C-alpha cells in the first residue's frame, strides 16, 4: 500500500473502509482467489482499483467469515459461470455477488470458534508448504551439483579446447539468426520452428511458438539451423541472472538474440550443451550491459569457453549419466507438484466443511442483506 492525500484519491478509485472485504472481480485475478480484508488503513479508509467488489459486513457477521467464504473454489467456479464482458476482460457482475447466499452462525462466538479451527488447520498446511518449498529448492540444486561433478571429472582427464579453436578447426559452426518482417504474413505461415528466447525454457527444443516459411529463409536474414545444434541466448535481460541453453531435435531458425553452435561428428550436441550449462556462471560474468541497459554476450567472449575434448564413448557415458539424473529430477518435481495440489485441495476441503454446516449450526443470509458497498454505490466520505 501507499499513502496519498485524500484529494488525490477521491476520484477514479474504489472507496473502502477498515474491515471491508475486497473481492477481485476481473479474470484471472478472480479465479486465482485474489481476496483480502482491509486492515491497518491510514485514517480507517482506503482507495484502490476499480476491479474489485467491496463487501462491508454488518454486526451479525465477521469480516474474516466473509473472506473465508469468498476464498472457496466452489464460489469462484460459480462466479465464473456468471462472467460478463469480452474474453480477457471478463468480470463478476454486482448482481451475482448481491444474490449469493452465505451461511452465517447465529452468534459471533461460534464464528470465532470456527475461524480459529480453520486458522489452526491452515497454519499446519502453511508449515507443510514451507517444507515442500525447501524440498523443491534442494531438488533444483541437484542437477547443478551433478553437472559440476561430471564436467570437473572430464576437465581433469582430457585436454580442454576453446570454442574458438573448435570453430577454427571446423568442428563446430557458429550461426546467427534474424527476424523476418512481421508485415509479410507469408513469412510466418510455414512449418519451420522459429526459436526466440521465450522458447528457451526446456532442454530439448522440438518446436517453437512461431513458425516461418521457406520464403522467409530465401528473402530475409533468417537461416535454417540443422537438428543437433546447441542454442544459446546472447542478448536480453535474462542474461542478468540466467544463460538459457537448449539442444535441437529438429531443424529450426532462430532470432538475432541467439546463436547456434552446430557440432560435427566429433562432438555430441548434448555433451557440448551440458559443458556450456556447467560453465554458465563463468559465462554470465562475461556478459556486458549496453547503453540501453540490455545485457549482451559478445561472440569473442563466448569463443573463450573451454570444452573437454573427450572421445565419443566418454561423451556418451556422460550424457547417459546426466540424462538419468535429469529424468529422476523430473519425476521428483512431478511428485512435488502433486503434493502441492493435494495441499491446495485439502485447504479447500477445510473451507467447504466449515461452510457446509458440519462445524456449526448455520443459517443463510444474502450478501445483499448485509450492508454492502458496491462499486457504484459505495459512499464517498468528506475530507477527514
PyMOL commands that set and color helices and strands:
alter all, ss='L'
color gray80, all
select helices_A, chain A and resi 6-9+42-44+63-70+73-80+94-99+108-157+163-168+185-188+197-199+214-219+237-240+269-278+280-284+299-302+312-355+367-369
alter helices_A, ss='H'
color red, helices_A
select strands_A, chain A and resi 14-17+21-24+35-37+45-48+52-55+83-84+91-92+101-104+160-162+172-175+192-195+204-205+210-212+229-233+245-248+252-254+258-263+288-289+295-296+306-308+363-366
alter strands_A, ss='S'
color yellow, strands_A
deselect
rebuild
show_as cartoon
